[in-house]
């Protein structure tokens, strides 16, 4: 097996990243999608100068978006779970850091289980900011 490629995302990766989000939303029964691929691509493109974004695989199978000013993981999406993509991306963003936080959706028990395995602990639950409607769980990691 070849080593998984993790690299910084480029503007050329945006459409593939947005498609991963759209595919996840379409496959997730409890998640209503407020935006299509074009809008999601726009959000990613707009955030790119302020964020560290990492992609996994060639072709891209997953990505992570990190806001260094807020110390927040803003998104972690993988085309398939159980392939080590999420762990590899999380290991990358943890490099040289002592604290991270993120939110995940309350019904997303698989994500919560993954984050707990990665050392995150739940600190709160709250309503999502509109237009989102699914409650969120805030989780934090400390080295």
C-alpha positions in Angstrom: 0.0 0.0 0.0 1.3 3.5 -0.8 1.5 6.2 1.8 -1.4 8.5 2.0 -0.7 11.9 0.4 -1.6 14.9 2.6 -0.9 18.3 1.1 -2.1 22.0 1.4 -5.2 22.6 -0.7 -5.0 24.9 -3.7 -7.7 26.8 -5.5 -7.7 24.0 -8.1 -9.0 21.6 -5.4 -12.0 23.7 -4.4 -14.6 21.9 -6.6 -13.5 18.5 -5.5 -13.7 19.6 -1.8 -17.2 21.1 -2.4 -18.4 17.9 -4.0 -17.3 15.8 -1.0 -19.4 18.1 1.2 -22.4 17.9 -1.2 -22.2 14.1 -1.4 -22.0 13.8 2.4 -25.0 16.0 2.8 -27.0 14.1 0.2 -26.2 10.8 1.9 -27.0 12.0 5.4 -30.7 11.6 6.2 -30.9 14.2 9.0 -28.9 16.9 7.1 -30.8 19.3 5.0 -28.6 21.0 2.4 -29.1 24.7 2.2 -26.5 25.1 -0.6 -25.4 23.5 -3.8 -21.9 22.8 -5.1 -21.5 26.3 -6.6 -22.3 28.0 -3.3 -20.2 25.6 -1.2 -17.3 26.1 -3.7 -17.7 29.9 -3.2 -17.6 29.5 0.6 -14.4 27.4 0.5 -12.8 29.8 -2.0 -13.7 32.8 0.1 -12.3 31.2 3.3 -9.1 29.9 1.7 -6.9 32.9 2.3 -7.7 32.9 6.0 -7.6 29.2 6.6 -5.2 26.3 6.4 -6.8 23.7 4.2 -5.4 20.2 3.8 -6.5 17.5 1.3 -5.9 13.8 1.4 -5.5 11.4 -1.5 -5.0 11.7 -5.2 -7.7 12.1 -6.4 -9.0 14.0 -3.3 -10.8 11.8 -0.9 -11.0 14.1 2.1 -10.2 17.6 3.4 -9.9 19.6 6.6 -10.3 23.3 7.0 -8.6 25.0 10.0 -9.0 28.6 11.1 -5.7 29.5 12.9 -7.0 32.8 14.4 -9.9 31.0 16.1 -7.9 27.7 16.7 -11.0 26.0 15.2 -11.3 23.1 12.9 -14.1 24.4 10.6 -14.7 21.3 8.6 -13.5 17.7 8.2 -15.1 15.7 5.4 -14.1 12.4 3.9 -15.6 10.5 1.0 -15.4 7.2 3.0 -15.0 6.5 6.6 -12.7 3.9 8.1 -9.9 4.5 5.5 -7.6 6.5 7.8 -8.2 9.8 6.0 -9.8 11.7 8.9 -7.0 10.5 11.2 -4.3 11.6 8.8 -5.8 15.0 8.3 -6.4 15.4 12.1 -2.8 14.4 12.8 -1.6 17.0 10.3 -3.6 19.9 11.9 -2.5 18.9 15.4 1.2 19.2 14.4 2.8 22.0 16.5 -0.5 22.9 18.3 -1.6 22.5 21.9 -5.3 23.3 21.5 -8.1 22.8 18.9 -11.8 23.0 19.0 -14.6 22.1 16.6 -18.3 21.6 16.4 -20.1 18.5 15.0 -23.7 17.8 14.5 -25.6 16.3 17.5 -26.9 13.3 15.5 -23.5 12.6 14.0 -22.5 9.9 16.5 -19.9 8.4 14.2 -18.0 11.8 14.1 -18.3 12.2 17.9 -16.9 8.8 18.4 -14.0 9.6 16.0 -13.2 12.9 17.7 -13.2 11.2 21.1 -10.7 8.6 19.8 -8.6 11.6 18.7 -8.6 13.0 22.2 -11.4 15.6 21.9 -13.9 16.0 24.8 -17.4 17.4 24.7 -17.7 20.8 26.4 -21.2 22.0 25.3 -24.3 21.5 23.1 -26.1 24.4 21.4 -28.5 25.3 18.7 -26.8 25.9 15.3 -26.6 29.3 13.7 -29.1 29.8 10.9 -29.6 28.7 8.2 -28.4 25.5 9.9 -31.0 23.8 12.0 -29.3 20.7 13.5 -28.0 21.1 17.0 -24.2 21.1 17.5 -21.7 19.6 19.9 -18.6 21.6 20.8 -15.5 19.5 21.4 -12.0 20.5 22.4 -8.6 18.9 22.2 -5.6 19.7 24.3 -2.1 18.2 24.0 
